[in-house]
Amino acid sequence: MKILSVNAGSSSLKFTAFEMPEEKVLASGYFERVGIPNSFYTIKINGEKIKKEVDLPDHTTAFKILTEELMALHVVSSLDEIKGVGHRVVQGGVYADSVVIDEEVMQNIRKYTDLAPLHNPAAIKGILAAQEVIPEATHVAVFDTAFHQTMPQENYLYAVPEEWYTDYQVRRYGAHGTSHKYITQKVSEMLGRDDLKLIICHIGSGASITATKNGKSIDTSMGFTPNAGLIMGTRSGDIDATILTYMMEKAHLSISEINDLLNKKSGVYALSGGYSDMRDVTEQIEKGDEKAKLAMKMFINRIIDYIAKYYFELEGCDAIILTAGVGENGALERKLIADKLKFLGVELDEEMNNKIAGYKDLSEGCITTKNSTIPIYVVPTNEELMIAKDAYNFSEK
């Protein structure tokens, strides 16, 4: 069965076509600068990359071109072969699982837009475009927040007036749930156990850490929005809320300006003097840049804060998992994390750590020695496959 996994941004469309249940990738690609001049798309198939510049006024046009290319490249012979389309939706409110999209689901996704103003409107555009172009397929919403709906009340509530939660839905939702769910299932398969206690570190430009027990999320670092928890590429992470009102008064900043600064001009970017990519920060460290050194130290320290918190919350753990861009490829960051955990008996295998990266022959494995009290695994995430699996499960067999 042919399944499309789709991630629509405000001016982009990312897709992967799978043959399911074999989980075989048939094609993947990006449509970029949708609705913006100089738009183009890139498709990868059979190890080759096809890039074309084309006018992309909206997401519907992007979807039409996508399906035309899939047929021209013989991925499908007709649109009838595409039985399901899985759509990534960042904010799903209280949805605890993926769902087939109907009008009620669409209304709820719109309702949750206030909780994810940068993401949900883009997902809506992608859903409407796909439904128009491939109307016979089963369209499934896969929510970033769904996996974290198993958190107990003491972990998702904030210590704020009760009506903030009852009337305005202010609570911890978390994010990256699709990634954390995939890693949880993958590691359970790797270790042959379902009763694991895991600390999963999804560390990329956006970053979050989740504690899972028996396959379920019990706590996570992101909160009401993704701008909570860890220090990220351009996001501040945890911050004293009173700083916001203080800076609004002192610097005469509006709410939207404060929000923009905390999401786009803070984090590693602010600390390092303008570098949001940890590869650039590492390069600056090698040149002796003190700001870059400070950014790295604070970045790692916040990760350790959450690992330590969840280690005690879980009363120990069976493994720590590192995934996403930095987790999968950042040998330096992985070493710094392991070194900080020596007090728990963690012992890094430096040779293995240096062998593993997405661009190397070895992309996953254990980077600690047999003597280590807690194993640390590098496991590549695959949100696209997780989305495809959910879409497949709902589609007509």
Residue, then its C-alpha position, 0 to 999 in steps of 0.5 A: m500500500k502506498i502511503l504519503s507522510v506529509n509535513a506542511g510548513s507556512s511556506s514549505l511542504k515536506f513529503t515521504a512516500f512509503e510502501m507499507p507495511e514494508e516501510k520501504v521509502l519510495a521517494s521523498g522531497y521538499f517543496e520550498r518557498v511556497g507562496i514566495p518568489n523563486s520557489f522550487y522543489t527537490i525530489k529524491i528517488n533511487g539515490e538520485k536528486i531531482k531539482k526544479e524551479v517552478d512557480l508555487p503560489d500555494h500548497t494545492t499547486a505543490f500537491k498537484i505537482l507532487t502527485e504528477e511527479l509521483m506518477a511520472l517517476h512511476v512511484v504510482s500509476s494512478l492516485d488511487e494507489i495512494k490509500g493514506v496520507g498522514h499529516r503532521v500537526v504540532q498541537g492536538g490539544v487533548y487528542a491522545d492518538s492520531v485520528v482520521i480527519d473529518e470536519e470536527v477534527m479540522q475545527n479542533i485543529r483550528k481551535y488549537t491554533d492559538l496554542a501553536p500559531l506558527h504551526n497549526p495554520a500551516a498544517i491546515k493548509g497542507i490538509l486542505a490541499a491534500q484533500e483536494v488533490i487526493p480526495e479518495a485517500t484516508h487523511v490522518a492527523v498525527f499530533d506532536t502532542a498526542f504521545h504526552q497525553t499519558m502524563p499524570q496530572e502532577n506533571y502537566l498542570y502548572a501552579v497557576p489559578e485553576e481557571w487558567y486550565t479549565d477556561y483557557q487550557v493552560r497546561r503542559y502539552g509537550a512536543h516532538g511526541t511523534s519522535h519520542k514515540y518512535i524512539t520508545q518503540k524502536v528501543s523496546e524492539m532493540l532491547g526486547r522489552d516493553d517495561l523500560k524506563l527511558i530518558i529520550c533526548h531529542i536534541g536538534s535546533g528544537a530540543s526536548i527530553t522525555a521520560t518514558k515508562n512502560g512505553k508511555s510518556i510520563d514527563t517532558s521538558m517542553g510545556f504549554t508551547p515548544n519554547a520551554g525546557l532546554i536551551m535551543g537553537t533560537r529559543s530561550g527555554d525555561i525563563d523566569a516569567t517576570i523577566l518578560t513584564y520587566m523587559m516589556e516595561k524597561a525596553h518598551l517591547s510589545i507582547s509580539e516583540i517579546n514572543d519573537l525575541l524569545n523564539k527567534k533571537s534567544g537560545v544558543y543564537a543569543l549566547s554565541g553571538g549569532y550562531s544557532d547551529m551547533r556545528d557553527v558553535t563547535e567551529q567557533i569553539e575550536k577557534g577559541d571563541e569565549k561566547a561559543k564556549l559559554a553557549m555550549k556549556m549552558f546548552i549541555n548544563r540544561i540537558i543535564d538538568y533534565i536528565a538528572k530530574y527524570y533519572f530521579e523521577l523514574e527512580g533510575c533508568d534502563a537507558i538514555i537515548l540521544t536522537a535528532g540532529v545534534g544527538e545523532n551527529g554531535a560527537l562533542e556534545r555527546k561526550l560532554i553529556a556523558d562526562k557530566l554523567k560520570f557521577l552516575g557511573v556512566e563511562l563513555d566509549e570514545e571510539m564508538n562515540n566518534k564512529i557514529a553519525g548520520y553521514k558515517d557508515l555507522s548511524e546508531g549504537c551504544i556509545t558507553t562501555k560495558n562497565s557503564t551503569i547506564p547505557i547511552y544509545v544513539v538512535p536516529t529518529n524517523e518521524e516520517l515513518m511514524i506518521a506513515k505507520d499511523a496513516y497505514n493503520f487507519s487506511e483501508k487494507 
